[in-house]
Amino acid sequence: MLSDLTAAIFKADIGSSVNSFRQNLQIEYTRQLIEMVSGKEKIHYMNTVIASAVYQLKEIKKMATAAGGDLSTQAHKEYLSTIITNALRELK
């Protein structure tokens, strides 16, 4: 399910400009995945769900490195990459 959501939210925008509505959607989705893996929420997820969320975060980070898009999109992709890097660093 998470793979399908990630694809629906990100794949159409690889290499092109991302409008502000989709930027907000992508950031909120990424934040939800980060909350799933951080363990800071009161909801406790099964290890398989956490593993899938980590995988999706890494996939999003790969997509965020794709070239293309306007300056706003480039800043958006850099922000996504930064918050994912910081979240994954805390897992270690």
Rosetta blueprint (number, residue, H / E / L):
1 M L
2 L H
3 S H
4 D H
5 L H
6 T H
7 A H
8 A H
9 I H
10 F H
11 K H
12 A H
13 D H
14 I L
15 G L
16 S L
17 S L
18 V L
19 N L
20 S H
21 F H
22 R H
23 Q H
24 N H
25 L H
26 Q H
27 I H
28 E H
29 Y H
30 T H
31 R H
32 Q H
33 L H
34 I H
35 E H
36 M H
37 V H
38 S H
39 G L
40 K L
41 E L
42 K L
43 I L
44 H L
45 Y L
46 M L
47 N H
48 T H
49 V H
50 I H
51 A H
52 S H
53 A H
54 V H
55 Y H
56 Q H
57 L H
58 K H
59 E H
60 I H
61 K H
62 K H
63 M H
64 A H
65 T L
66 A L
67 A L
68 G L
69 G L
70 D L
71 L H
72 S H
73 T H
74 Q H
75 A H
76 H H
77 K H
78 E H
79 Y H
80 L H
81 S H
82 T H
83 I H
84 I H
85 T H
86 N H
87 A H
88 L H
89 R H
90 E H
91 L H
92 K L
